[in-house]
């Protein structure tokens, strides 16, 4: 029926368009399928696609089809033209016959179809006789590509003992051929290696378990999967992939002890926490599935303990309680190892635990003495006389030889001299009375030493409580400042008082307050006991006068409730203040201070005024002195100063011989000597004197001396701003006053005494000291 519809359509097309192009497929070489059909559309002709098989080009071009117009009379007047993709280089047309050929080998995987345009023109007029028509040449696929696995190598994991059919992983391969045409891209998977443990689904590539497998037997398998196209038909291409399948562990194995019986030993001297030994239970599983916990069963769990080393999975036996060789020499304990994480699927097969027996022998050791108690608490009343019994400690040697024990006290600084112990029986006594108020508890360390082996020593703690005795009377907790106004009325509260007691009362302190016997007849103040360990001080009359009495000393009697009761008298000082109703404590303290000095207010004001005047006068003097220090030391004009050297070479008319001249000539030396430390004055004078006996003023030695002195004066900040040097080396003769210096005298200074210089006053004190030192040097 479809054939008749097709013919009907062709008739309609011929009727609508008397001239048309036809495309024919050639089947001469059986390389293409014959198919010719055209259909008319509104805007031109569309050709059904032609097919050419890829990879089929040989040495000769391959015929694809023929283009022919109804107007072609086979007279060679028409010419066929081919344009579009590949026209000319891949496809060409016989312009006379309209046959289309392919002259190159085509690859569908590079390009699967080509769009071309065909046209028929008149050779004479070069005008088209048919409208340009577009058609498609499709490259038909052939099986020229092998399958390819996307990923690889593959690694998968599956729990051991998984049931048959459990999915492990999936492998996938692709084929570049056309999946819509033929079987070139239809793949089939198969198992090359891995039987009988695994299987693969042919179409999906899913790998599944074919049997249950134990990881402890083998934990890794290598599986090879093959993918073949053409549905596995002969001549198909294939590819393989390797899949490494690991069996992951599950807890399907219980722990097993390596030994059914363990032997261990521990010394009786071993401290708590000592490692006694180790046990180990093997588990074929790994990781958390091999994790286990160890336990001790039975009564021995109070002496020994076992813990798990999470890294090595060993059970460590620890000493939980000290053992005694003399009490028990052997222990037998049962240890159990249990998997920490249990898979309930395998519980029905066997319990996931194991047990073993551990024999532990206690080794004998020479032990130190052992006190009968871990600590001792003793009591003694304070004030007990020297040698009073405090208590007794006892210790024994736990070994069979039962060595005698010697006791001693480890004396500390605060216990030295307070207690002593009998080294044979451990009796502790006091060496002096104890005071609870100084220390209510004493901690004593007692040692017990074996007499046969002094290296074995034990220590025990003794706590001595000093029991309280009422030996301290109550007293004021502080010094009260009590004031009363002059116009105070009778019965006015002026002070609240309390008391403290250094003793420790078991029933609580209770104090009783009253006036002392000597003050009961006084009517100035009264004491009221509040019965709550406080009391109030009240005025006993109205009005007080400071001029008559400034202070009142009130004796207060305080009694405690001890056995026997103790009392004390505490004096309360009451100060009378010049006030109306409220007391100004500052003013009252000031008045009390003045009263204690015996001064009135007016006298104190006068004293303060004198002190102020003295301070003002003192500050004025200091200010004047500071101003004088800032002024120049000489009031003369600086230009009036000059430097003189007075020469007395020839004495004549006394002062008339003086001749002033500028000393600057002495400073004309081009090279000045460096400043030297000042020598002793006595040695300089003596040296100058000796030199002056042979040389005169013009000598080079004398000029050098003068230059040194000038340099010292110029650089010394303590001298006046001018230099005056008097030369007495050679005095003149014939002076009526006689010689003014002894430098030129024939007599030696050793024959003269200069003690009289000390009588000339303070101005000649330095000169007297200089000559005295010179005389002592010469002597």
C-alpha positions as CSV (number, residue, x, y, z in Angstrom):
1,X,0.0,0.0,0.0
2,X,2.9,2.3,0.8
3,X,4.2,1.6,-2.8
4,X,0.9,2.9,-4.4
5,X,1.0,6.1,-2.2
6,X,4.6,6.6,-3.3
7,X,3.6,6.3,-7.0
8,X,0.7,8.6,-6.5
9,X,3.0,11.3,-5.1
10,X,5.4,10.9,-8.0
11,X,2.5,11.4,-10.5
12,X,1.4,14.6,-8.7
13,X,5.0,15.9,-8.7
14,X,5.3,15.3,-12.4
15,X,2.0,17.1,-13.0
16,X,2.9,20.1,-10.9
17,X,6.3,20.6,-12.4
18,X,6.8,19.2,-15.9
19,X,10.6,19.6,-15.6
20,X,12.5,18.2,-12.6
21,X,15.8,16.8,-11.5
22,X,16.2,13.3,-10.4
23,X,18.9,11.7,-8.3
24,X,19.7,8.1,-8.8
25,X,21.8,5.9,-6.7
26,X,24.0,3.5,-8.5
27,X,24.2,-0.1,-7.5
28,X,26.6,-1.3,-10.2
29,X,29.4,-2.1,-7.7
30,X,27.2,-3.1,-4.8
31,X,28.8,-0.4,-2.7
32,X,25.8,1.8,-2.3
33,X,22.1,1.2,-2.0
34,X,19.9,2.5,-4.8
35,X,17.5,5.1,-3.7
36,X,15.9,7.9,-5.9
37,X,13.2,10.2,-4.7
38,X,12.4,13.9,-4.9
39,X,9.7,15.9,-3.3
40,X,8.5,19.4,-4.1
41,X,8.5,22.1,-1.4
42,X,7.5,25.7,-1.6
43,X,11.0,27.2,-2.0
44,X,12.8,24.7,-4.2
45,X,13.7,21.1,-4.4
46,X,15.0,18.9,-1.5
47,X,16.7,15.7,-2.2
48,X,16.6,12.7,0.0
49,X,20.0,11.8,1.4
50,X,22.4,9.6,-0.4
51,X,24.7,7.1,1.3
52,X,28.4,6.3,0.9
53,X,30.2,3.7,3.0
54,X,33.3,4.9,4.9
55,X,36.7,3.3,4.3
56,X,35.5,1.9,0.9
57,X,37.5,4.1,-1.5
58,X,39.8,2.0,-3.6
59,X,42.1,3.2,-6.5
60,X,39.0,4.1,-8.6
61,X,36.4,6.7,-7.6
62,X,33.2,5.2,-6.1
63,X,30.0,5.9,-7.8
64,X,27.4,7.4,-5.5
65,X,24.4,8.4,-7.7
66,X,23.3,10.3,-10.7
67,X,21.8,13.8,-11.2
68,X,19.4,14.0,-14.2
69,X,17.0,16.6,-15.5
70,X,13.8,15.7,-17.4
71,X,14.8,18.3,-19.9
72,X,18.0,16.4,-20.7
73,X,17.5,15.1,-24.3
74,X,20.9,13.4,-24.2
75,X,22.1,15.8,-26.8
76,X,24.9,17.2,-24.6
77,X,23.2,20.6,-24.4
78,X,22.9,20.5,-20.6
79,X,25.6,20.8,-18.1
80,X,25.5,19.6,-14.4
81,X,27.2,21.6,-11.7
82,X,27.9,20.3,-8.1
83,X,28.7,22.8,-5.2
84,X,28.8,22.6,-1.4
85,X,30.8,20.6,1.2
86,X,33.5,18.6,-0.3
87,X,32.6,19.4,-3.9
88,X,35.6,19.2,-6.1
89,X,38.1,17.7,-3.6
90,X,36.0,14.9,-2.2
91,X,33.0,14.6,-4.5
92,X,32.9,15.4,-8.2
93,X,30.1,15.2,-10.9
94,X,30.3,14.2,-14.5
95,X,28.9,17.4,-16.1
96,X,27.6,15.5,-19.1
97,X,25.9,12.6,-17.4
98,X,25.3,14.0,-13.9
99,X,26.9,11.0,-12.2
100,X,28.4,11.8,-8.7
101,X,31.6,10.1,-7.5
102,X,33.7,10.0,-4.3
103,X,37.4,10.1,-4.9
104,X,38.7,10.1,-1.2
105,X,38.3,7.7,1.7
106,X,35.8,9.0,4.2
107,X,35.8,8.6,8.0
108,X,32.5,8.7,9.6
109,X,34.0,9.4,13.0
110,X,35.4,12.7,11.6
111,X,32.4,13.8,9.6
112,X,29.3,11.8,9.2
113,X,27.4,13.7,6.4
114,X,28.0,16.3,3.7
115,X,25.5,18.9,2.3
116,X,25.7,19.6,-1.4
117,X,23.8,21.6,-4.1
118,X,23.1,20.5,-7.7
119,X,22.2,22.6,-10.7
120,X,21.6,22.0,-14.4
121,X,22.4,24.8,-16.8
122,X,22.1,25.2,-20.6
123,X,25.6,25.2,-22.1
124,X,24.6,27.7,-24.8
125,X,22.9,30.3,-22.7
126,X,24.6,29.4,-19.4
127,X,21.2,29.8,-17.8
128,X,19.8,27.3,-15.3
129,X,17.1,25.0,-16.6
130,X,16.3,23.8,-13.2
131,X,16.4,25.6,-9.8
132,X,19.4,24.9,-7.6
133,X,18.6,21.8,-5.5
134,X,20.2,20.8,-2.1
135,X,20.8,17.2,-1.1
136,X,22.8,15.3,1.6
137,X,25.3,12.5,1.3
138,X,25.5,10.5,4.5
139,X,28.7,8.5,5.4
140,X,27.6,5.0,6.4
141,X,29.5,3.4,9.3
142,X,31.6,0.3,9.1
143,X,33.3,-1.4,12.1
144,X,36.7,0.2,12.1
145,X,37.0,1.2,15.8
146,X,37.8,-1.1,18.7
147,X,36.1,-0.7,22.1
148,X,37.8,1.4,24.8
149,X,37.4,1.3,28.6
150,X,36.8,4.6,30.1
151,X,38.6,4.1,33.4
152,X,41.3,1.8,34.4
153,X,42.9,0.0,35.9
154,X,39.9,-0.6,38.2
155,X,40.1,-1.1,42.0
156,X,37.1,-2.4,43.9
157,X,36.4,-3.7,47.3
158,X,33.8,-6.1,48.7
159,X,33.3,-7.5,52.2
160,X,34.5,-11.0,52.7
161,X,31.9,-13.8,52.9
162,X,29.5,-11.7,50.8
163,X,26.7,-14.0,49.3
164,X,26.7,-15.0,45.7
165,X,25.4,-12.4,43.3
166,X,26.6,-9.4,45.4
167,X,27.6,-6.6,43.1
168,X,31.3,-5.7,43.3
169,X,31.7,-2.9,40.7
170,X,30.8,-2.0,37.1
171,X,33.2,-1.5,34.2
172,X,32.2,0.5,31.1
173,X,33.6,0.5,27.6
174,X,32.8,2.7,24.6
175,X,33.0,2.3,20.8
176,X,33.5,5.2,18.4
177,X,31.4,3.5,15.7
178,X,27.8,4.4,15.0
179,X,25.6,2.9,17.6
180,X,22.4,3.5,15.4
181,X,23.6,1.6,12.5
182,X,24.5,-2.1,12.5
183,X,26.3,-3.9,15.4
184,X,29.6,-2.1,15.2
185,X,29.1,-0.3,18.5
186,X,27.1,-3.1,20.3
187,X,29.4,-4.4,23.0
188,X,29.4,-7.7,24.9
189,X,31.3,-8.2,28.2
190,X,32.9,-11.4,29.2
191,X,35.2,-12.7,32.0
192,X,38.7,-13.7,30.9
193,X,40.1,-14.2,34.4
194,X,38.4,-14.5,37.7
195,X,36.4,-17.7,37.6
196,X,34.9,-19.3,39.6
197,X,34.9,-16.4,42.2
198,X,33.4,-13.7,40.1
199,X,31.0,-13.2,37.1
200,X,30.2,-10.4,34.8
201,X,26.9,-9.4,33.2
202,X,27.4,-9.5,29.4
203,X,25.5,-6.3,28.5
204,X,26.1,-4.1,31.6
205,X,29.6,-5.0,32.7
206,X,28.5,-5.4,36.3
207,X,30.9,-7.7,38.2
208,X,29.3,-9.9,40.9
209,X,30.3,-12.4,43.5
210,X,30.1,-16.0,42.2
211,X,30.9,-17.6,45.6
212,X,31.6,-16.8,49.2
213,X,35.3,-16.0,49.9
214,X,37.3,-15.8,53.2
215,X,39.7,-12.8,53.5
216,X,41.9,-14.7,55.9
217,X,42.5,-17.3,53.0
218,X,43.1,-14.7,50.3
219,X,42.4,-11.0,50.4
220,X,43.0,-9.9,46.8
221,X,42.0,-11.1,43.4
222,X,42.9,-10.0,39.9
223,X,40.0,-10.0,37.4
224,X,40.3,-9.4,33.6
225,X,37.2,-8.2,31.8
226,X,36.9,-8.3,27.9
227,X,34.6,-6.0,25.9
228,X,33.9,-7.1,22.3
229,X,31.9,-5.2,19.6
230,X,29.7,-6.7,16.8
231,X,27.9,-8.5,19.7
232,X,30.8,-10.9,19.9
233,X,30.5,-12.1,16.3
234,X,33.6,-13.3,14.4
235,X,35.8,-10.5,13.2
236,X,34.8,-8.1,16.0
237,X,37.2,-5.9,17.8
238,X,37.9,-6.3,21.6
239,X,39.6,-4.7,24.6
240,X,40.4,-5.8,28.1
241,X,40.5,-4.1,31.5
242,X,42.0,-5.3,34.7
243,X,40.0,-5.1,38.0
244,X,41.8,-5.5,41.3
245,X,39.2,-6.7,43.9
246,X,40.1,-6.5,47.6
247,X,38.2,-8.4,50.2
248,X,37.5,-6.1,53.1
249,X,37.5,-7.6,56.6
250,X,34.5,-8.5,58.7
251,X,34.6,-9.8,62.3
252,X,34.2,-13.4,61.5
253,X,37.0,-14.8,63.7
254,X,37.1,-14.9,67.5
255,X,40.3,-14.1,69.6
256,X,42.5,-17.1,70.6
257,X,45.1,-17.1,73.4
258,X,48.5,-18.3,72.3
259,X,48.9,-20.2,75.6
260,X,46.4,-22.0,77.8
261,X,48.5,-21.3,80.9
262,X,50.8,-18.4,81.8
263,X,53.4,-18.2,84.6
264,X,54.3,-14.9,86.2
265,X,55.9,-13.6,89.4
266,X,55.9,-10.4,91.4
267,X,57.9,-9.2,94.4
268,X,56.1,-8.4,97.6
269,X,58.0,-5.0,97.6
270,X,56.5,-4.1,94.2
271,X,54.4,-0.9,94.5
272,X,50.8,-0.7,93.3
273,X,50.7,-0.3,89.5
274,X,53.7,-2.5,88.8
275,X,53.4,-4.5,85.5
276,X,53.4,-8.2,86.4
277,X,53.3,-9.6,82.8
278,X,51.5,-9.6,79.5
279,X,49.2,-12.0,77.7
280,X,48.1,-12.0,74.0
281,X,45.1,-13.4,72.2
282,X,45.5,-13.6,68.4
283,X,42.7,-12.5,66.1
284,X,42.9,-13.2,62.3
285,X,40.8,-10.2,61.6
286,X,42.3,-6.7,61.2
287,X,41.6,-3.2,62.3
288,X,38.6,-2.6,64.6
289,X,37.5,-6.2,64.0
290,X,40.6,-7.4,65.8
291,X,40.2,-5.0,68.7
292,X,39.6,-6.7,72.0
293,X,39.2,-6.1,75.7
294,X,40.7,-8.2,78.5
295,X,39.1,-9.0,81.8
296,X,40.0,-10.8,85.0
297,X,37.4,-13.2,86.3
298,X,37.0,-14.4,89.9
299,X,38.1,-13.1,93.3
300,X,41.6,-12.2,92.1
301,X,40.3,-9.0,90.5
302,X,40.8,-7.1,93.7
303,X,44.6,-7.8,93.8
304,X,45.4,-7.7,90.0
305,X,44.0,-5.8,87.1
306,X,44.4,-6.1,83.4
307,X,44.3,-3.4,80.7
308,X,44.5,-3.5,76.9
309,X,47.3,-2.0,74.9
310,X,45.3,-0.7,71.9
311,X,48.3,-0.6,69.7
312,X,49.6,-4.1,70.2
313,X,46.3,-5.7,71.4
314,X,48.1,-7.2,74.4
315,X,46.7,-7.6,77.9
316,X,48.9,-6.1,80.6
317,X,48.6,-7.5,84.1
318,X,49.0,-4.8,86.7
319,X,49.3,-5.0,90.5
320,X,46.2,-3.5,92.0
321,X,46.9,-4.1,95.6
322,X,50.2,-4.8,97.4
323,X,50.9,-8.5,98.0
324,X,52.5,-10.1,101.1
325,X,54.6,-13.2,100.8
326,X,54.0,-14.1,104.4
327,X,50.2,-13.9,103.9
328,X,49.8,-15.5,100.4
329,X,52.5,-16.8,98.1
330,X,50.5,-17.8,95.0
331,X,47.6,-16.5,93.0
332,X,45.7,-18.2,90.1
333,X,43.6,-15.9,88.0
334,X,41.6,-16.4,84.8
335,X,41.8,-13.8,82.1
336,X,39.3,-13.4,79.3
337,X,39.7,-11.7,75.9
338,X,36.5,-10.5,74.2
339,X,36.1,-8.8,70.8
340,X,35.2,-5.2,71.2
341,X,33.0,-5.1,68.1
342,X,31.0,-8.3,67.4
343,X,29.1,-9.2,64.2
344,X,25.9,-10.8,65.3
345,X,25.7,-12.9,62.1
346,X,28.5,-15.1,63.4
347,X,27.5,-15.4,67.0
348,X,25.5,-18.6,66.3
349,X,28.7,-20.3,65.2
350,X,30.9,-19.7,68.3
351,X,31.4,-17.1,71.0
352,X,33.8,-14.3,70.2
353,X,35.9,-14.6,73.3
354,X,38.6,-16.9,74.8
355,X,40.0,-17.5,78.3
356,X,43.4,-18.5,79.8
357,X,44.8,-19.3,83.2
358,X,47.6,-17.1,84.8
359,X,49.7,-18.4,87.7
360,X,51.4,-15.6,89.7
361,X,54.0,-16.4,92.4
362,X,54.8,-13.8,95.1
363,X,58.5,-13.4,95.7
364,X,59.8,-12.9,99.2
365,X,61.7,-9.7,100.0
366,X,63.2,-8.0,103.1
367,X,60.5,-5.5,103.8
368,X,60.7,-2.4,105.9
369,X,58.7,-2.2,109.2
370,X,55.0,-1.7,108.9
371,X,53.1,0.6,111.2
372,X,49.9,-0.8,112.7
373,X,48.0,2.3,111.5
374,X,48.4,4.4,108.4
375,X,48.3,7.5,110.6
376,X,47.9,8.3,114.3
377,X,45.8,11.0,115.9
378,X,46.7,12.0,119.5
379,X,45.5,14.7,121.9
380,X,47.1,16.6,124.8
381,X,46.0,19.5,126.8
382,X,47.9,22.7,126.4
383,X,50.2,23.7,129.2
384,X,50.8,20.1,130.1
385,X,54.1,19.8,132.0
386,X,57.3,18.5,130.4
387,X,57.4,14.8,130.0
388,X,53.6,14.4,129.6
389,X,52.5,11.3,127.6
390,X,51.1,12.1,124.2
391,X,50.6,8.6,122.8
392,X,52.3,5.6,121.3
393,X,53.1,4.3,117.8
394,X,53.9,0.7,117.0
395,X,55.5,-1.0,114.0
396,X,56.6,-4.5,113.3
397,X,58.9,-6.3,110.8
398,X,56.6,-8.3,108.4
399,X,59.3,-10.8,107.6
400,X,59.6,-14.1,109.3
401,X,62.8,-13.1,111.1
402,X,60.8,-10.4,112.9
403,X,63.7,-8.0,113.4
404,X,63.4,-5.5,116.3
405,X,62.3,-2.0,115.4
406,X,63.9,1.3,116.5
407,X,61.8,4.5,116.5
408,X,62.8,8.1,115.9
409,X,61.2,11.5,115.1
410,X,62.1,13.4,112.0
411,X,62.5,16.9,113.6
412,X,61.5,19.9,111.6
413,X,62.2,23.5,112.5
414,X,58.8,24.2,114.2
415,X,58.8,20.8,116.1
416,X,62.4,20.9,117.3
417,X,62.4,20.5,121.1
418,X,58.6,19.9,121.5
419,X,58.4,16.1,121.3
420,X,60.6,13.1,121.9
421,X,60.0,9.4,121.3
422,X,61.2,6.3,123.1
423,X,63.2,4.4,120.4
424,X,62.3,1.0,121.9
425,X,58.5,1.2,122.5
426,X,57.4,4.2,120.4
427,X,56.1,6.3,123.3
428,X,55.8,10.0,122.4
429,X,56.1,12.6,125.2
430,X,56.4,16.4,125.4
431,X,59.7,18.1,126.1
432,X,58.1,21.5,127.0
433,X,54.5,22.8,127.6
434,X,52.5,23.5,124.5
435,X,50.4,26.5,123.7
436,X,47.3,26.0,121.6
437,X,47.1,29.7,120.7
438,X,50.5,29.3,119.0
439,X,49.8,26.0,117.2
440,X,46.7,23.9,117.7
441,X,48.0,21.0,115.6
442,X,51.4,19.4,115.3
443,X,52.3,17.0,112.5
444,X,55.0,14.6,113.5
445,X,56.8,12.2,111.2
446,X,58.0,9.0,113.0
447,X,60.4,6.5,111.4
448,X,60.7,2.8,112.2
449,X,64.0,1.2,111.3
450,X,65.0,-2.5,111.4
451,X,67.9,-3.0,113.8
452,X,69.3,-5.8,111.7
453,X,69.1,-3.9,108.4
454,X,69.1,-0.1,109.0
455,X,68.4,0.5,105.3
456,X,64.8,-0.7,105.8
457,X,63.0,2.3,107.1
458,X,59.3,3.2,107.2
459,X,57.6,6.5,108.0
460,X,54.4,7.1,109.8
461,X,52.4,10.3,110.4
462,X,51.3,11.4,113.8
463,X,48.8,14.3,114.2
464,X,48.8,15.8,117.7
465,X,45.9,18.1,118.6
466,X,46.5,20.5,121.5
467,X,43.3,20.8,123.5
468,X,42.3,24.2,124.6
469,X,42.6,25.3,128.3
470,X,41.1,28.6,129.4
471,X,44.4,30.4,129.9
472,X,43.7,33.7,128.1
473,X,41.5,36.4,129.5
474,X,39.2,38.4,127.2
475,X,40.2,41.8,126.1
476,X,39.2,44.7,123.8
477,X,39.5,43.9,120.1
478,X,40.9,47.3,119.4
479,X,41.8,50.7,121.0
480,X,38.5,52.6,121.3
481,X,38.4,56.4,120.7
482,X,35.5,57.6,123.0
483,X,34.3,61.2,123.0
484,X,31.6,62.9,125.0
485,X,30.3,66.4,124.5
486,X,30.4,68.9,127.4
487,X,26.6,69.3,127.3
488,X,25.9,65.6,127.2
489,X,22.8,64.5,129.1
490,X,22.6,61.7,131.6
491,X,22.0,58.2,130.1
492,X,23.4,59.1,126.7
493,X,25.2,56.2,124.8
494,X,28.7,57.3,123.9
495,X,30.4,54.0,123.0
496,X,29.6,50.3,122.1
497,X,32.3,47.8,123.1
498,X,32.9,44.1,122.5
499,X,35.6,41.6,123.5
500,X,37.8,38.8,122.0
501,X,39.3,35.7,123.5
502,X,42.2,33.8,122.0
503,X,40.9,30.6,123.7
504,X,38.6,28.2,121.8
505,X,35.3,27.6,123.6
506,X,33.5,24.5,122.8
507,X,30.1,26.0,123.8
508,X,30.9,29.4,122.2
509,X,32.3,32.5,123.9
510,X,30.1,34.5,126.3
511,X,31.5,37.7,127.9
512,X,30.2,39.7,130.9
513,X,31.0,43.4,131.1
514,X,30.9,45.6,134.2
515,X,32.8,48.5,135.8
516,X,35.8,47.6,137.8
517,X,35.5,47.8,141.6
518,X,37.5,51.0,141.8
519,X,35.1,52.8,139.5
520,X,31.8,51.6,140.9
521,X,31.5,54.7,143.1
522,X,32.0,57.1,140.1
523,X,28.9,58.7,138.9
524,X,30.3,59.9,135.6
525,X,29.7,56.8,133.4
526,X,27.9,53.5,133.6
527,X,28.2,50.2,131.7
528,X,25.3,48.2,130.4
529,X,25.8,44.5,129.4
530,X,23.8,43.7,126.3
531,X,24.1,39.9,127.0
532,X,25.3,39.4,123.3
533,X,29.0,39.8,123.9
534,X,28.7,43.6,123.6
535,X,28.1,46.4,126.1
536,X,27.2,50.1,126.0
537,X,28.9,53.0,127.8
538,X,26.4,55.6,129.0
539,X,26.9,58.9,130.7
540,X,26.0,58.9,134.4
541,X,25.4,62.6,134.7
542,X,24.6,65.7,132.6
543,X,27.2,68.2,131.6
544,X,31.0,68.0,131.6
545,X,33.7,70.7,131.7
546,X,36.9,70.5,129.8
547,X,38.5,73.0,132.1
548,X,38.0,70.7,135.0
549,X,38.8,67.4,133.5
550,X,39.8,66.7,129.9
551,X,40.1,62.9,130.1
552,X,38.3,60.1,132.0
553,X,39.9,56.7,132.3
554,X,37.1,54.1,132.8
555,X,38.2,50.6,133.9
556,X,36.0,47.9,132.3
557,X,36.0,44.4,133.8
558,X,35.4,41.6,131.2
559,X,34.8,38.0,132.2
560,X,34.5,34.9,130.0
561,X,32.6,31.7,130.5
562,X,35.6,29.3,130.6
563,X,36.4,26.8,133.3
564,X,37.6,28.4,135.4
565,X,36.5,31.8,134.2
566,X,39.1,34.5,133.6
567,X,38.7,38.2,133.9
568,X,40.7,41.2,132.7
569,X,40.5,44.9,133.2
570,X,40.6,47.1,130.1
571,X,40.9,50.9,130.3
572,X,38.6,53.0,128.2
573,X,39.7,56.6,127.6
574,X,36.9,59.1,127.3
575,X,37.8,62.5,125.9
576,X,35.6,65.6,126.7
577,X,34.9,67.6,123.5
578,X,33.7,71.2,123.1
579,X,30.5,70.4,121.2
580,X,26.8,70.6,121.5
581,X,25.2,67.4,120.2
582,X,27.5,65.9,117.6
583,X,31.1,65.1,118.2
584,X,33.7,66.4,115.7
585,X,36.4,63.7,116.1
586,X,39.1,65.7,114.3
587,X,38.6,68.8,116.5
588,X,38.5,66.6,119.6
589,X,41.7,64.8,118.7
590,X,43.3,68.3,118.1
591,X,42.2,69.4,121.5
592,X,43.5,66.3,123.1
593,X,46.8,66.7,121.4
594,X,47.1,70.3,122.7
595,X,46.1,69.3,126.1
596,X,48.7,66.6,126.2
597,X,51.3,69.3,125.2
598,X,50.0,71.6,127.9
599,X,49.3,74.4,125.4
600,X,46.3,76.4,124.9
601,X,44.9,77.4,121.5
602,X,46.2,80.9,121.7
603,X,49.7,79.6,122.6
604,X,49.7,77.2,119.7
605,X,48.7,80.0,117.3
606,X,51.6,82.1,118.5
607,X,54.0,79.3,118.1
608,X,52.8,78.7,114.5
609,X,53.1,82.4,113.7
610,X,56.7,82.4,114.9
611,X,57.5,79.4,112.8
612,X,56.0,81.0,109.8
613,X,58.0,84.2,110.3
614,X,61.2,82.2,110.6
615,X,60.5,80.3,107.4
616,X,59.9,83.5,105.5
617,X,63.1,85.0,106.8
618,X,65.1,81.8,105.9
619,X,63.7,81.8,102.4
620,X,64.6,85.5,101.9
621,X,68.3,84.8,102.9
622,X,68.5,81.8,100.6
623,X,67.1,83.9,97.7
624,X,69.6,86.7,98.3
625,X,72.5,84.3,98.3
626,X,71.4,82.7,95.1
627,X,71.3,86.1,93.4
628,X,74.8,87.0,94.7
629,X,76.2,83.8,93.2
630,X,74.8,84.7,89.8
631,X,76.7,88.1,89.9
632,X,80.4,88.5,88.8
633,X,82.9,88.1,91.7
634,X,84.4,91.5,91.0
635,X,82.5,94.7,90.6
636,X,85.2,96.6,88.8
637,X,84.9,97.0,85.1
638,X,86.5,94.2,83.1
639,X,88.6,96.6,81.0
640,X,90.3,97.9,84.2
641,X,91.9,94.6,84.8
642,X,95.4,94.1,83.7
643,X,98.2,91.5,84.2
644,X,101.3,92.7,86.0
645,X,104.6,91.3,86.7
646,X,106.4,93.4,89.4
647,X,110.2,93.1,89.3
648,X,112.3,93.6,92.4
649,X,115.7,93.0,90.8
650,X,117.2,96.0,92.6
651,X,115.6,97.1,95.8
652,X,115.7,100.8,96.3
653,X,112.9,103.0,97.1
654,X,110.5,100.3,98.1
655,X,107.2,100.5,96.2
656,X,108.7,103.2,94.0
657,X,110.8,100.5,92.3
658,X,107.8,98.8,90.9
659,X,107.3,99.0,87.2
660,X,104.2,97.8,85.6
661,X,104.4,96.1,82.2
662,X,102.2,93.9,80.1
663,X,102.8,90.3,80.8
664,X,101.6,89.3,77.3
665,X,105.3,89.2,76.3
666,X,105.6,86.1,78.4
667,X,102.9,84.4,76.3
668,X,104.5,84.9,72.9
669,X,105.9,81.4,72.8
670,X,104.6,79.6,69.7
671,X,104.3,76.2,71.4
672,X,102.6,76.1,74.7
673,X,103.2,73.3,77.1
674,X,100.3,70.9,77.6
675,X,98.5,71.2,80.9
676,X,100.0,69.1,83.6
677,X,98.5,68.1,86.9
678,X,99.3,70.6,89.7
679,X,102.4,69.4,91.6
680,X,102.7,69.7,95.3
681,X,103.3,73.3,96.3
682,X,106.1,72.5,98.7
683,X,108.2,70.6,96.1
684,X,107.7,73.5,93.6
685,X,109.0,76.1,96.1
686,X,111.9,74.0,97.1
687,X,112.9,73.4,93.4
688,X,112.5,77.0,92.5
689,X,114.6,78.1,95.4
690,X,117.5,75.8,94.5
691,X,117.4,77.0,90.8
692,X,117.3,80.7,91.7
693,X,120.6,80.4,93.5
694,X,122.3,79.9,90.1
695,X,120.1,81.6,87.5
696,X,118.5,84.9,87.1
697,X,115.1,86.0,85.9
698,X,116.1,85.8,82.2
699,X,117.0,82.1,82.5
700,X,115.1,79.7,80.3
701,X,114.2,77.5,83.3
702,X,112.6,80.5,85.0
703,X,110.6,81.4,81.8
704,X,109.4,77.9,81.5
705,X,108.2,77.9,85.1
706,X,106.4,81.2,84.5
707,X,104.7,79.8,81.4
708,X,103.5,76.7,83.2
709,X,102.0,78.8,86.0
710,X,100.3,81.1,83.5
711,X,98.9,78.1,81.6
712,X,97.5,76.6,84.9
713,X,95.9,80.0,85.8
714,X,94.3,80.4,82.3
715,X,92.8,76.9,82.5
716,X,91.7,76.9,86.1
717,X,88.1,78.1,86.5
718,X,88.5,78.7,90.2
719,X,90.9,81.7,89.9
720,X,90.1,85.4,89.2
721,X,90.1,86.5,85.6
722,X,93.6,88.1,85.8
723,X,97.0,86.8,86.5
724,X,99.6,88.6,88.6
725,X,103.0,87.0,89.2
726,X,105.5,88.6,91.6
727,X,109.2,87.7,91.0
728,X,111.4,87.7,94.0
729,X,114.3,85.7,92.6
730,X,116.8,88.7,92.8
731,X,115.9,91.6,95.0
732,X,117.8,94.8,94.9
733,X,120.2,95.9,97.6
734,X,120.1,98.9,99.9
735,X,116.4,98.8,100.7
736,X,115.5,100.5,104.0
737,X,112.9,97.9,104.7
738,X,115.3,95.1,104.3
739,X,114.8,92.0,102.3
740,X,111.2,91.0,101.7
741,X,112.0,87.4,100.9
742,X,114.3,84.7,102.0
743,X,115.0,83.3,98.5
744,X,118.2,85.3,98.2
745,X,119.4,84.8,101.7
746,X,122.6,83.0,102.4
747,X,121.2,81.3,105.3
748,X,119.4,78.0,104.8
749,X,115.6,77.6,105.5
750,X,116.7,74.7,107.7
751,X,118.1,77.3,110.1
752,X,114.9,79.3,110.2
753,X,111.5,78.5,111.9
754,X,108.3,79.6,110.3
755,X,106.0,78.6,113.1
756,X,105.1,82.2,113.6
757,X,103.2,82.2,110.3
758,X,100.4,80.2,112.0
759,X,99.8,83.1,114.4
760,X,99.1,85.6,111.6
761,X,95.6,84.5,111.1
762,X,93.5,82.4,108.7
763,X,94.8,84.3,105.6
764,X,98.3,82.9,106.2
765,X,97.2,79.4,107.1
766,X,98.0,77.9,103.7
767,X,101.5,79.6,103.6
768,X,102.2,78.3,107.1
769,X,101.3,74.8,105.9
770,X,103.5,75.1,102.8
771,X,106.6,76.2,104.8
772,X,106.0,73.6,107.4
773,X,105.8,70.8,104.7
774,X,109.0,72.2,103.1
775,X,110.8,72.0,106.5
776,X,109.7,68.5,107.1
777,X,110.9,67.5,103.6
778,X,114.3,69.0,104.1
779,X,114.7,67.4,107.5
